[in-house]
Amino acid sequence: MAIEKDKVQVDFSHLIHNVHNNAKMYGRNLDKSAEAAHAIVQDNCTTCHIESEQLTEWNNWTRIPTMETCSSCHTDIDFKTGQGHPQQVDNSNCIACHNASWTETLHTSAFSEKKAFINQYGMSATLVANKATADDKSATLSVTIVDANGTAIDATSIVSKIQRLETITNVGPNFPIMGYNPSPGSGLAKVTKDLVKVGLLQTDVTVADGKLVYTIPSLPFGSGDTDTAFSFLGLEMCNDGSQAIDCADGVATTSMKAELTHATYSGNAPSYRHIDSVNFGSCESCHGETFELHKGYHAGFIMTEQLGRELNGKMTVGVDGCVTCHTPDGTYASGANQGALEMKLHSVHGEQGIIKDCTQCHDDFNLDAFKVKGALATSAGLYTTPITATCASCHGFDDISQHATSQGAIVNGSYQEANDAAQLETCFYCHAPSIGNHTQVKL
């Protein structure tokens, strides 16, 4: 198709595909890759093409195929010269071959199969503080693989089909004290352990009563929030598209339902991170139900009801498990990429121009959550008091720094001074943000 800027590339049905898959871009950007947008939809047509009573023409994509629309993804076709497709000069005969049901099946079957496969398996996990002696801070993680009905499967029968079963453990759900890298506060980093990798049990992992078992040698249990440790688990399985198969070179893999489990040293009920601000349903509205979060570096995490807790009478899937890695100390860049969960989603979606309104992602603002937070890493090795750090991840540090510091905030200071001042910010003396009006102030 024509590549001139004022030709087919600016037609919406062509443009929207170009910028959401990495087959090609548009106009002067044809040599670039739409990596960010491609990562959102992962070439899943059903992420955007969903049935809607409001959008009565939602299914036109199957009923009205055109050269212009199809060539936005199928870049190896030149209709006018007959390259890669029988030669044609207009769209009058497309429907003769590409009928609606065939078009829909062809474009959605892979994702329907993927969803069906994901639903075949799940995990159930427990984390228990051992306390064998007064000084014993070890904890035992046990993982059960379950089928679609929730029935336990003996791990020995399925280990060979697991590409990776990854576990990440931290302490203190509301303000984790173990960093992605060693935290200046505790001197400790999160505990990561693959229980299975490429079909093989890993070192120090056993199978007992059909469960995968690993003992974490020591965790920094304390009082209050740090009485609770929590583990986030990702499962990646080898498959042929419809059923699990033994792992080998070239075999496809799919991320499965993630799991989250808590344990306390005291034996009392665990503390949980709040999930009344953002639930993963907001994320799914853009990313789709089979979004393989972080697949590649990680096993990948499919966020489903398996992670849910009841909230106001409704089962809610939160993003609370993400803080095992997205710690207050940041992630791999130790704050340089604003990796703390309180900031990461703002900074990434803001840079991509996605954020237009708080209600896109937020169900509510839990302002009380700041009462149990400390310093957040906002630059490499530098820290900011938590309210200011969170607000600045959208508004920009340069824009609010002077005002925030006049109200008790520390901006890009040392860990110690920002942590000491964490509860001294007076932002909410005047500001009363809500998702309907996040600039609201008390008069």
SEGU-536457 format. One line per 8 residues: for each residue x, y, z of N, C-alpha, C. Coordinates in steps of 0.1 Angstrom, whole numbers, plus 2048, in hexadecimal, padded with zeros to 3 digits. Example, Ala and Ser with C-alpha at 12.3 -4.5 7.8 and 13.67 -1.06 7.14 Angstrom:
884/7C7/84E/87B/7D3/84E/884/7DF/84E | 880/7EA/847/889/7F5/847/881/800/84F
//
This chain:
808/7F4/800/800/800/800/809/80C/800 | 803/818/7FD/80A/824/7FC/810/828/80A | 81C/82E/80A/822/831/816/823/840/819 | 81E/848/80F/81E/857/811/816/85A/81D | 81A/865/824/814/869/830/805/86C/82E | 802/872/823/7F4/876/821/7EB/86C/81A | 7F0/85F/81A/7E9/855/813/7E2/84B/81D | 7E3/83F/81A/7DC/835/822/7E0/834/831
7ED/838/833/7F2/837/841/7EA/83F/84B | 7E4/849/847/7DD/852/851/7CE/84D/853 | 7CA/844/84B/7BC/83F/84D/7BC/838/85A | 7B2/83A/862/7B1/835/870/7B3/826/871 | 7AB/81F/868/7AC/810/869/7BA/80A/866 | 7C1/812/85E/7CF/80E/85B/7D8/812/866 | 7D7/81F/86A/7E0/825/874/7E0/81E/881 | 7D3/81A/886/7D2/815/893/7D9/807/894
7D9/800/889/7E1/7F3/889/7F0/7F5/889 | 7F4/7FF/881/802/802/880/808/805/88D | 801/80C/896/808/811/8A2/805/807/8AE | 7FE/7FC/8AB/7FC/7F2/8B6/802/7E5/8B3 | 809/7E4/8A8/811/7D7/8A6/81F/7DB/8A1 | 829/7D3/8A2/836/7D7/89E/83A/7D2/890 | 82F/7CF/887/832/7CC/879/837/7D8/872 | 831/7E3/874/836/7F0/86E/82F/7FC/875
835/807/872/82F/814/877/829/81B/86C | 829/829/86C/822/830/862/82A/83D/85F | 827/843/853/82E/84F/84F/83D/84F/850 | 843/859/857/851/85A/858/856/850/863 | 84D/848/869/851/83F/874/851/830/86F | 851/82E/861/850/821/85C/85B/818/860 | 867/81E/862/873/816/866/874/813/875 | 86A/818/87C/86A/816/88B/861/80A/88E
862/806/89B/859/7FB/8A0/850/800/8AB | 844/7FC/8AA/83A/800/8B4/83B/7F7/8C0 | 846/7F6/8C6/849/7EC/8D1/840/7EE/8DD | 83E/7FB/8E1/836/7FD/8ED/828/7F9/8EB | 822/7FD/8E0/814/7FA/8DD/812/7EB/8DA | 81C/7E5/8D3/81B/7D7/8D1/81B/7CF/8DE | 823/7D4/8E8/824/7CD/8F4/817/7CD/8FC | 80E/7D8/8F9/802/7D9/8FF/7F8/7CE/8FA
7F7/7CD/8ED/7EC/7C4/8E8/7F2/7B6/8E4 | 7FF/7B5/8E2/805/7A8/8DF/7FE/7A1/8D3 | 7FB/7A9/8C9/7F5/7A4/8BD/7E8/79D/8BF | 7E1/7A0/8CA/7D5/799/8CD/7C9/7A2/8C8 | 7C3/79F/8BD/7B9/7A7/8B7/7AD/7A9/8C1 | 7AA/79F/8C9/79F/7A0/8D2/7A1/7AA/8DE | 7AD/7AF/8DF/7B0/7B9/8E9/7A7/7C5/8E7 | 7A7/7C9/8DA/79F/7D5/8D6/792/7D2/8D0
792/7C7/8C8/785/7C3/8C1/77C/7BB/8CA | 775/7C2/8D2/76C/7BB/8DC/75E/7BF/8D9 | 755/7B5/8DC/747/7B8/8DA/742/7C3/8E3 | 73A/7CC/8DE/736/7D8/8E5/728/7DC/8E1 | 71F/7DF/8EB/712/7E4/8E8/713/7F3/8E4 | 71D/7FA/8E9/71E/808/8E6/724/80A/8D8 | 72D/801/8D4/733/802/8C7/72D/7F8/8BD | 722/7FC/8B7/71A/7F2/8AF/722/7ED/8A3
72D/7F3/89F/734/7EE/893/741/7E7/897 | 741/7E2/8A4/74D/7DD/8A9/752/7D1/8A1 | 74A/7CA/89A/74D/7BE/892/74F/7C0/883 | 750/7CD/880/752/7D0/871/760/7CB/86C | 769/7C9/875/776/7C5/871/776/7B7/86A | 76C/7AF/86F/76B/7A2/868/762/7A2/85C | 759/7AB/85C/74F/7AB/851/753/7B4/845 | 75C/7BD/847/760/7C6/83C/76F/7C7/83B
775/7BC/835/784/7BC/833/788/7C6/828 | 793/7CD/82A/798/7D6/820/7A7/7D5/81E | 7AC/7D8/812/7BA/7D8/810/7C1/7E1/81A | 7BB/7ED/81C/7C2/7F7/825/7C4/7F2/833 | 7B9/7EC/838/7BA/7E8/846/7C3/7DC/847 | 7C1/7D2/83F/7C9/7C6/840/7D8/7C8/83E | 7DC/7D1/835/7EA/7D4/832/7F1/7DA/83E | 7E9/7E0/848/7F0/7E6/853/7F7/7DC/85C
7F2/7CF/85C/7F9/7C5/863/801/7BB/859 | 7FA/7B8/84E/800/7AF/845/809/7B7/83B | 815/7B9/83F/81E/7C3/838/825/7BD/82C | 823/7AF/82A/82A/7A9/81F/821/7A8/812 | 816/7AF/812/80D/7AF/807/80C/7BC/800 | 80D/7BB/7F2/80A/7C6/7EA/7FF/7C2/7E0 | 7F3/7C7/7E4/7E7/7C3/7DC/7E7/7C7/7CE | 7EC/7D2/7CB/7EB/7D7/7BD/7F5/7D0/7B4
800/7CB/7B9/809/7C3/7B0/807/7B5/7B1 | 7FF/7B0/7BB/7FC/7A2/7BC/807/79B/7C5 | 80F/7A2/7CC/819/79C/7D5/813/797/7E2 | 814/78A/7E4/80F/784/7F1/800/783/7F1 | 7F9/786/7E7/7EA/786/7E6/7E6/787/7D8 | 7DB/781/7D4/7D6/783/7C6/7D4/792/7C3 | 7D8/797/7B7/7D7/7A5/7B4/7C9/7AA/7B4 | 7C7/7B6/7BA/7BA/7BD/7BA/7BD/7CC/7BC
7B3/7D3/7B7/7B5/7E2/7B7/7AB/7E9/7C0 | 7A1/7E2/7C5/798/7E8/7CF/793/7DD/7D9 | 78A/7E0/7E2/786/7D7/7EC/779/7D0/7E9 | 774/7D1/7DD/766/7CC/7D9/765/7BD/7DB | 770/7B6/7D9/76F/7A7/7D9/775/7A0/7E5 | 77A/7A8/7EF/780/7A3/7FB/777/799/802 | 76B/79C/804/762/794/80C/75F/787/806 | 761/786/7F9/75E/779/7F2/767/76E/7F8
773/771/7FC/77C/766/802/77C/768/811 | 77D/774/815/77F/777/824/772/779/82A | 76A/76F/82C/75D/771/833/75F/773/842 | 755/778/848/756/77D/856/75A/772/860 | 754/767/85F/757/75C/869/765/757/867 | 76A/756/85B/777/751/858/781/75B/85D | 77F/768/85A/788/773/85E/789/773/86D | 77E/772/874/77E/772/883/786/766/888
783/75B/883/789/74F/888/798/74F/886 | 79C/754/87A/7AA/754/877/7B2/75E/880 | 7AC/769/884/7B3/773/88C/7B1/771/89B | 7A8/769/89F/7A6/768/8AD/7A8/75A/8B3 | 7A9/750/8AA/7AA/742/8AF/7B6/740/8B8 | 7C1/746/8B4/7CE/744/8BC/7CC/749/8CA | 7C5/754/8CC/7C3/75A/8D9/7B8/753/8E1 | 7AE/74E/8DA/7A4/746/8E1/7AB/739/8E6
7B4/733/8DE/7BB/727/8E2/7C4/72A/8EE | 7CB/736/8ED/7D4/73A/8F8/7CC/73B/905 | 7C1/742/904/7B9/744/911/7B4/736/916 | 7B0/72D/90D/7AC/720/911/7B7/718/918 | 7C3/71A/912/7CE/713/918/7D2/718/926 | 7D2/726/927/7D5/72C/934/7CB/727/93F | 7BF/725/93B/7B4/721/945/7B6/712/949 | 7BF/70B/942/7C0/6FD/946/7C8/6FA/953
7D0/704/957/7D9/702/962/7D9/70F/96B | 7DC/70D/978/7DE/718/981/7E7/713/98C | 7E9/71C/996/7F1/719/9A1/7EA/71C/9AE | 7EE/715/9B8/7EA/718/9C6/7F7/717/9CE | 7F9/721/9D6/806/722/9DE/804/725/9EC | 80D/721/9F5/80D/725/A03/81B/729/A06 | 81D/733/A0F/829/737/A15/828/736/A24 | 831/72F/A2A/830/72D/A39/83D/730/A3F
83D/739/A4A/849/73B/A52/84C/72F/A5A | 858/72A/A5A/85B/71E/A61/85D/71F/A70 | 864/728/A75/866/72B/A83/86B/71E/A8B | 874/716/A85/878/70A/A8B/880/70D/A98 | 887/719/A98/88E/71E/AA4/88A/72C/AA6 | 88E/732/AB1/88B/740/AB3/891/749/AA9 | 89C/745/AA3/8A3/74E/A99/89F/74A/A8A | 897/740/A89/894/73B/A7B/88A/744/A74
88F/74B/A6A/887/754/A61/885/74E/A53 | 887/741/A52/884/73B/A45/875/739/A43 | 872/737/A36/864/735/A32/863/72B/A27 | 859/722/A27/857/718/A1D/84C/71C/A14 | 850/71B/A07/846/71E/9FC/842/711/9F6 | 835/70E/9F5/830/702/9EF/827/706/9E4 | 828/700/9D8/820/703/9CC/81A/6F7/9C7 | 80D/6F8/9C5/805/6ED/9BF/800/6F1/9B1
802/6E9/9A7/7FD/6EC/99A/7EF/6E6/99A | 7E5/6EE/995/7D7/6E9/995/7D2/6E9/986 | 7C8/6E1/984/7C1/6E0/977/7B6/6EB/976 | 7AF/6EA/96B/7A4/6F4/969/799/6F4/974 | 798/6E8/97A/78E/6E7/985/793/6EA/993 | 7A0/6EE/993/7A6/6F0/9A0/7AB/6E4/9A7 | 7AB/6D9/9A0/7B0/6CC/9A6/7C0/6CB/9A5 | 7C6/6C7/9B0/7D5/6C7/9B0/7DA/6BD/9A6
7E5/6C0/9A0/7EC/6B7/997/7FA/6B4/99D | 7FE/6A8/99D/80B/6A4/9A3/816/6AB/99A | 81E/6B3/9A1/828/6BB/999/832/6B2/991 | 834/6A6/996/83E/69D/98F/838/69A/981 | 82B/69A/97F/826/697/972/826/6A2/968 | 829/6AF/96D/828/6BA/964/834/6C3/963 | 83E/6C0/96C/84A/6C8/96C/851/6C9/95E | 851/6BE/957/858/6BE/94A/851/6C8/940
845/6CC/943/83D/6D5/93A/83E/6E3/93F | 845/6E6/949/846/6F4/94F/853/6FA/94A | 852/705/942/85E/70C/93E/864/714/949 | 85B/71A/952/861/721/95D/856/723/968 | 859/720/974/850/724/97F/859/72D/988 | 856/739/988/85E/744/98E/857/749/99B | 85F/74B/9A6/859/750/9B2/862/75C/9B6 | 85B/767/9BB/861/773/9C0/85B/776/9CE
863/777/9D8/85E/779/9E5/864/786/9EB | 85B/78D/9F3/85F/799/9F9/858/79A/A07 | 85B/7A4/A0F/855/7A5/A1C/850/7B3/A1E | 843/7B4/A23/83D/7C1/A25/834/7C5/A19 | 828/7C0/A17/820/7C3/A0B/81E/7D1/A08 | 81C/7DA/A13/818/7E8/A10/824/7F0/A0D | 830/7EC/A13/83C/7F3/A10/848/7E9/A11 | 84A/7E2/A06/854/7D7/A07/862/7DC/A0B
868/7D4/A13/875/7D8/A19/881/7D2/A12 | 87E/7C9/A09/889/7C3/A01/888/7C9/9F3 | 894/7CE/9EE/894/7D5/9E1/895/7CB/9D6 | 893/7D0/9CA/897/7C8/9BE/8A5/7C5/9BE | 8AD/7D0/9C1/8BB/7CE/9C5/8BB/7D1/9D4 | 8C6/7CE/9DB/8C6/7D0/9EA/8C1/7DE/9EE | 8B8/7DE/9F7/8B2/7EB/9FB/8BC/7F1/A05 | 8BD/7FF/A05/8C5/806/A0F/8BF/804/A1D
8B2/801/A1E/8AC/7FF/A2B/8AF/7F2/A31 | 8AD/7E7/A2A/8AF/7DA/A30/8BC/7D4/A2C | 8C2/7D9/A21/8CE/7D3/A1B/8CB/7C6/A14 | 8BE/7C3/A11/8BA/7B7/A0B/8B3/7B9/9FE | 8B4/7AF/9F5/8AC/7AF/9E8/8A2/7A4/9E9 | 897/7A6/9E1/88D/79C/9E0/893/78E/9DE | 88B/783/9E1/890/776/9DF/889/770/9D2 | 892/76D/9C9/88C/767/9BC/891/759/9BB
888/750/9B7/88C/742/9B6/883/73B/9AB | 88A/735/9A1/883/72D/997/881/71F/99D | 875/71A/99F/873/70D/9A4/875/703/999 | 871/707/98D/873/6FE/981/878/707/975 | 881/701/96D/885/708/961/888/6FE/956 | 882/701/94B/883/6F8/93F/881/6EA/942 | 876/6E7/94A/872/6D9/94D/87A/6D2/958 | 882/6DA/95F/88B/6D3/969/889/6DA/977
888/6D2/981/888/6D8/98F/895/6DE/991 | 895/6EA/998/8A1/6F1/99B/8A7/6ED/9A9 | 8B3/6F2/9AB/8BA/6EE/9B7/8B2/6F2/9C4 | 8B2/6E9/9CD/8AB/6EB/9DA/89C/6EA/9D9 | 897/6E7/9CE/888/6E5/9CC/884/6D6/9CD | 87A/6D3/9D4/876/6C5/9D5/867/6C4/9D2 | 863/6B8/9D0/855/6B5/9CF/850/6AD/9DB | 846/6B2/9E2/841/6AB/9EE/832/6AB/9ED
82C/69F/9ED/81E/69D/9EC/818/6A4/9DF | 820/6A3/9D5/81C/6A9/9C8/81E/6B8/9C6 | 823/6BE/9D1/826/6CD/9D1/834/6D0/9CF | 837/6DB/9C8/845/6E1/9C7/848/6E8/9D4 | 853/6E5/9DA/856/6EB/9E7/864/6F1/9E7 | 865/6FD/9EC/872/704/9EE/872/70C/9FB | 87D/70B/A02/87F/712/A0F/888/71E/A0D | 882/72A/A0F/88A/736/A0F/892/737/A1B
89F/738/A1B/8A7/737/A27/8A4/741/A31 | 8A2/74E/A2D/89F/758/A38/898/764/A31 | 88F/769/A39/887/775/A35/888/77F/A40 | 888/78C/A3E/889/796/A48/87B/799/A4F | 875/78F/A54/868/791/A5B/86A/79C/A66 | 860/7A4/A69/861/7AE/A74/853/7AF/A7A | 84F/7BB/A7D/842/7BE/A83/83A/7C6/A7A | 82D/7C7/A7C/824/7CF/A74/823/7C9/A66
825/7D1/A5C/824/7CD/A4E/82F/7C2/A4B | 83A/7C4/A51/845/7BA/A4E/844/7AD/A55 | 839/7AB/A5C/836/79E/A61/831/795/A56 | 82E/79B/A4B/828/794/A3F/832/793/A34 | 835/787/A2F/83D/784/A23/833/780/A18 | 837/782/A0B/82E/77F/A00/836/77A/9F4 | 830/771/9ED/837/76B/9E1/82E/76D/9D5 | 833/771/9CA/82C/773/9BD/832/768/9B4
829/760/9AD/82E/755/9A5/829/756/997 | 832/753/98E/82F/753/980/832/745/97A | 829/740/971/82A/733/96B/82A/734/95C | 834/72E/956/835/72E/947/835/71F/943 | 82C/71C/93A/82B/70E/936/82D/70C/927 | 834/700/924/836/6FC/916/829/6F6/911 | 826/6F9/904/81A/6F4/8FE/81A/6F4/8EF | 810/6ED/8E9/80F/6ED/8DB/803/6F6/8D6
7FF/6FE/8DF/7F4/707/8DC/7E7/703/8E2 | 7E5/6F6/8E5/7D9/6F1/8EB/7DC/6E9/8F8 | 7E7/6E3/8F9/7EA/6DB/905/7F9/6DB/908 | 7FC/6D9/915/809/6D9/91A/812/6CE/915 | 81E/6D1/911/827/6C7/90C/835/6C8/912 | 83D/6BF/911/84B/6BF/917/853/6CB/911 | 85A/6D2/919/862/6DD/914/86E/6D8/90C | 871/6E0/902/87D/6DD/8F9/87F/6E9/8F1
88B/6EA/8EB/88E/6F5/8E2/883/6F7/8D7 | 87F/703/8D5/875/706/8CB/867/704/8CF | 864/6FF/8DB/856/6FC/8DF/851/70A/8E5 | 844/70D/8E1/83E/719/8E5/83B/719/8F4 | 83B/725/8FA/838/726/908/82D/730/90A | 825/72F/915/81B/738/918/81B/73B/927 | 81A/748/92B/819/74B/939/80B/748/93E | 80A/743/94A/7FE/73E/950/7F9/747/95B
7EF/743/962/7EA/74B/96D/7F4/74C/979 | 7F6/758/97D/7FF/75B/988/7F9/758/995 | 801/758/9A0/7FC/755/9AD/803/75E/9B7 | 7FC/761/9C2/802/769/9CD/7FE/763/9DA | 808/762/9E3/805/75C/9F0/80D/764/9FB | 807/763/A07/80C/76B/A12/80F/762/A1E | 818/766/A27/81B/75F/A33/81F/769/A3E | 81C/766/A4B/820/76F/A56/829/767/A5F
832/76E/A65/83B/768/A6F/834/765/A7C | 82B/76E/A7F/824/76E/A8C/819/763/A8C | 814/75F/A80/809/756/A7F/7FC/75E/A7F | 7FC/76B/A80/7F0/773/A7F/7EC/775/A71 | 7E0/77B/A6E/7DC/77D/A61/7E6/786/A5A | 7E8/784/A4D/7F2/78C/A46/7ED/79A/A43 | 7F6/7A4/A41/7F2/7B1/A3B/7F2/7B0/A2C | 7E9/7B7/A26/7E8/7B7/A17/7E9/7C5/A12
7EF/7C6/A07/7F0/7D3/A00/7E2/7D6/9FA | 7DF/7E3/9FB/7D2/7E7/9F6/7D0/7E4/9E7 | 7C4/7E0/9E3/7C1/7DE/9D5/7B4/7E6/9D1 | 7B1/7F0/9D9/7A5/7F8/9D6/7A8/805/9CE | 7B4/806/9C9/7B7/811/9C1/7B8/80D/9B2 | 7BF/803/9AF/7C0/7FE/9A1/7BE/7EF/9A1 | 7B4/7EA/999/7B3/7DB/997/7B7/7D8/989 | 7BB/7CB/987/7C1/7C8/97A/7B6/7C8/96F
7A9/7C9/972/79F/7CA/968/7A1/7D7/960 | 7A7/7E1/966/7AA/7ED/95E/7B5/7EB/954 | 7BF/7E3/958/7CA/7E0/94F/7C5/7D7/943 | 7BC/7CE/946/7B7/7C5/93C/7AF/7CC/931 | 7A9/7D8/935/7A1/7DF/92B/7AA/7E3/91F | 7B7/7E4/921/7C0/7E7/916/7C8/7DB/912 | 7CD/7D4/91C/7D7/7C9/919/7D0/7BC/916 | 7C3/7BA/919/7BD/7AD/916/7BE/7A3/921
7B6/798/920/7B6/78E/92B/7C2/785/92B | 7C9/784/91F/7D4/77A/91F/7E2/781/91E | 7E2/78E/924/7EE/795/924/7F9/78F/92C | 804/78B/926/80F/784/92D/819/78F/932 | 816/793/93E/81D/79E/945/82C/79A/948 | 835/7A1/942/843/79F/944/849/791/93F | 842/78B/936/847/77F/930/854/781/929 | 85E/779/92B/86B/77B/925/875/77B/930
877/786/937/880/786/942/87B/77E/94D | 86D/77E/94F/866/776/959/85F/76B/952 | 859/762/95A/850/758/955/844/75E/94E | 840/769/953/834/770/94E/829/76E/958 | 821/778/95A/816/777/964/809/77A/95D | 7FF/771/95D/7F2/773/958/7EA/776/965 | 7E4/782/965/7DD/787/972/7CF/783/971 | 7CA/77A/979/7BD/775/979/7B7/774/987
7AB/76F/988/7A4/76D/994/7AC/765/99E | 7B6/75E/99A/7BE/756/9A3/7C5/75F/9AD | 7C7/76C/9A9/7CE/776/9B1/7C4/77E/9B9 | 7B7/77C/9B7/7AD/785/9BC/7AA/784/9CB | 7A5/78F/9D1/7A0/78F/9DE/792/796/9DE | 78A/793/9E7/77D/799/9E7/77E/7A7/9EC | 779/7B1/9E5/779/7BF/9E9/76B/7C5/9E7 | 765/7C9/9F2/758/7CF/9F1/74E/7C6/9EB
74F/7B9/9EE/746/7AF/9E9/749/7AA/9DB | 754/7AF/9D5/758/7AB/9C7/766/7A6/9C6 | 768/79B/9BF/775/795/9BD/77D/79F/9B5 | 789/7A3/9BA/791/7AD/9B4/79F/7A8/9B2 | 7A4/7A9/9A6/7B2/7A6/9A3/7BB/7B2/9A4 | 7C3/7B3/9AE/7CC/7BF/9B0/7D9/7BD/9A9 | 7E1/7C8/9AA/7EF/7C7/9A5/7F9/7C7/9B0 | 7F4/7C2/9BC/7FC/7C2/9C8/808/7B8/9C7
807/7AE/9BF/812/7A4/9BE/81E/7AB/9B7 | 81C/7B5/9AF/826/7BC/9A7/831/7C2/9B0 | 82E/7C5/9BD/838/7CC/9C5/843/7C3/9CA | 842/7B6/9C7/84D/7AD/9CB/85A/7B2/9C3 | 857/7B7/9B7/862/7BC/9AE/862/7CB/9AE | 857/7D1/9AC/855/7E0/9AB/855/7E6/9B9 | 861/7E5/9BF/862/7E8/9CD/864/7F7/9CF | 863/7FC/9DC/865/80A/9DE/873/80F/9DA
87D/805/9D9/88A/808/9D5/88C/808/9C6 | 881/806/9BF/882/805/9B0/884/7F7/9AC | 887/7F5/99F/88A/7E8/99A/899/7E8/996 | 89D/7E2/98B/8AB/7E0/987/8B3/7ED/987 | 8AD/7F8/984/8B4/805/983/8B5/80C/990 | 8B0/806/99B/8B1/80C/9A8/8AB/81A/9A9 | 8A0/81C/9A2/899/829/9A2/89A/831/996 | 8A4/82F/98D/8A6/837/981/89B/836/977
893/82B/978/888/829/96F/87B/82A/976 | 87B/830/982/86F/832/98B/867/824/98B | 86E/81A/98F/869/80D/98F/85F/809/99A | 85E/811/9A5/855/80E/9AF/847/80E/9AA | 83E/805/9AE/831/803/9A9/829/810/9AA | 82B/818/9B4/824/824/9B6/827/82E/9AA | 832/82C/9A4/836/836/999/836/82F/98B | 83A/822/98B/83D/81C/97E/832/81D/974
826/81A/978/81A/81A/96E/818/829/96A | 819/832/972/818/840/96E/822/844/964 | 82F/841/968/83A/846/95F/839/83F/951 | 837/832/951/836/82B/944/82A/830/93C | 81E/82F/941/813/833/93A/812/842/936 | 819/84A/93F/81A/858/93C/823/85B/930 | 82E/854/930/838/856/925/831/852/918 | 829/848/918/822/843/90C/816/84B/908
813/855/910/807/85D/90D/7FA/857/90F | 7FA/84C/917/7ED/844/919/7E5/84B/924 | 7EB/851/92E/7E3/856/939/7DC/863/935 | 7CF/863/935/7C7/86F/933/7BE/873/93F | 7BB/869/947/7B2/86B/952/7B5/860/95D | 7B4/863/969/7B7/85A/974/7AE/84E/974 | 7A1/850/96F/798/845/970/79A/83A/965 | 7A4/83D/95C/7A8/832/953/7AC/826/95A
7B4/828/965/7B9/81D/96D/7B5/81C/97B | 7B2/827/981/7AF/827/98F/7A0/825/992 | 79D/81D/99C/78F/81B/9A1/78D/825/9AC | 798/829/9B3/797/832/9BE/7A5/836/9C1 | 7A7/83F/9CB/7B4/843/9D0/7B4/83F/9DF | 7BD/836/9E2/7BE/832/9F1/7C9/83B/9F7 | 7C5/847/9FB/7CF/850/A00/7D5/84B/A0E | 7CE/843/A15/7D3/83D/A21/7DF/834/A1F
7E1/82F/A13/7EC/826/A10/7F9/82D/A13 | 7FA/83A/A11/806/841/A13/80B/841/A22 | 802/83E/A2B/805/83F/A39/80F/834/A3D | 810/829/A34/819/81E/A37/824/81D/A2D | 826/828/A26/831/828/A1C/83D/830/A21 | 849/82D/A1B/855/834/A1E/85A/83A/A11 | 867/83C/A11/86D/843/A05/86D/83A/9F9 | 86B/840/9ED/86B/83A/9E0/877/83E/9D8
87D/835/9D1/889/838/9C9/884/83F/9BC | 889/84B/9BA/884/853/9AF/88F/857/9A5 | 89B/853/9A8/8A6/855/99F/8B1/84A/9A4 | 8BB/849/99C/8C5/83E/9A0/8CB/841/9AE | 8C7/839/9B8/8CC/83B/9C5/8C7/846/9CD | 8BD/84E/9C7/8B7/859/9CE/8A8/856/9D1 | 8A3/85C/9DC/896/859/9E1/88D/866/9E3 | 880/864/9E2/876/86E/9E4/86B/869/9EE
866/872/9F6/85B/86F/9FE/84F/86A/9F6 | 847/861/9FB/83E/859/9F3/833/860/9EB | 82C/86A/9F2/821/871/9EB/827/879/9DF | 832/880/9E2/838/888/9D7/83D/87F/9CC | 843/874/9CF/848/86B/9C5/83D/866/9BC | 832/862/9C2/827/85D/9BA/821/868/9B1 | 81E/874/9B7/819/87F/9AF/822/883/9A4 | 82F/884/9A7/839/888/99D/83A/87F/991
837/872/994/838/868/989/82F/86B/97D | 824/873/980/81B/878/976/81F/887/972 | 820/88F/97D/821/89E/97B/82F/8A2/978 | 839/89A/97A/847/89E/978/84D/8A4/984 | 859/8A0/987/860/8A5/993/864/8B4/992 | 867/8B9/987/86B/8C7/985/85F/8D0/988 | 853/8CB/984/847/8D3/986/842/8D4/994 | 844/8CA/99C/83F/8CA/9AA/849/8CB/9B5
856/8CA/9B1/860/8C8/9BB/860/8D4/9C5 | 860/8E0/9C0/861/8EC/9C9/855/8EC/9D3 | 849/8EA/9CD/83D/8EA/9D6/83E/8DF/9E0 | 842/8D3/9DC/842/8C7/9E5/84C/8C9/9F0 | 858/8CE/9ED/862/8CF/9F8/85D/8DA/A02 | 856/8E4/9FD/851/8EE/A07/846/8E8/A10 | 841/8DC/A0D/837/8D5/A15/83D/8C9/A1C | 84A/8C9/A1E/850/8BE/A26/856/8B2/A1E
854/8B3/A11/859/8A7/A08/868/8A8/A07 | 86E/89C/A05/87C/89B/A01/87C/896/9F2 | 883/89D/9E9/883/899/9DB/891/895/9D7 | 893/889/9D3/8A0/884/9CE/8AB/886/9D8 | 8A8/882/9E5/8B2/883/9EF/8B7/875/9F2 | 8BD/874/9FE/8C2/867/A02/8B7/85E/A07 | 8B9/851/A07/8AF/848/A0C/8AB/84C/A1A | 8B5/84E/A23/8B2/851/A31/8AA/85D/A33
8AD/868/A2C/8A6/875/A2F/898/874/A29 | 896/86D/A1D/889/86C/A17/880/863/A1F | 886/858/A25/87F/84E/A2C/87B/855/A3A | 884/85C/A40/880/863/A4D/875/86D/A4B | 874/873/A3F/86A/87E/A3D/85E/878/A36 | 85D/86B/A34/852/865/A2D/844/869/A32 | 843/86A/A3F/836/86D/A45/835/87C/A49 | 83E/884/A44/83E/892/A48/838/89B/A3C
836/895/A31/830/89D/A26/822/8A2/A2A | 81F/8AE/A27/812/8B3/A2A/809/8B5/A1E | 80B/8AD/A14/803/8AF/A07/7F4/8AE/A09 | 7F0/8A5/A11/7E2/8A2/A13/7DB/8AC/A1D | 7E3/8B5/A22/7DD/8C0/A2A/7D4/8C9/A21 | 7D9/8CA/A15/7D2/8D2/A0B/7CB/8CA/A00 | 7D3/8C1/9FB/7CE/8B9/9EF/7C5/8AD/9F4 | 7BA/8AB/9EC/7B1/8A0/9EF/7AD/89A/9E2
7B7/893/9DB/7B5/88E/9CE/7AB/883/9CE | 7A2/883/9C4/799/878/9C1/79A/874/9B2 | 796/868/9AF/797/865/9A0/78F/86E/998 | 784/873/99D/77C/87C/995/782/88A/993 | 78A/88E/99D/791/89B/99D/79D/89A/9A5 | 7A8/896/99E/7B4/893/9A6/7BB/8A0/9AA | 7B7/8AB/9A5/7BD/8B8/9A9/7B5/8BF/9B5 | 7AB/8B8/9BA/7A2/8BD/9C4/7AA/8C1/9D0
7A7/8CD/9D6/7AD/8D2/9E2/7A3/8D4/9ED | 7A7/8D5/9FA/79E/8D8/A05/79E/8E7/A06 | 792/8EC/A06/790/8FB/A07/78B/8FF/A15
//
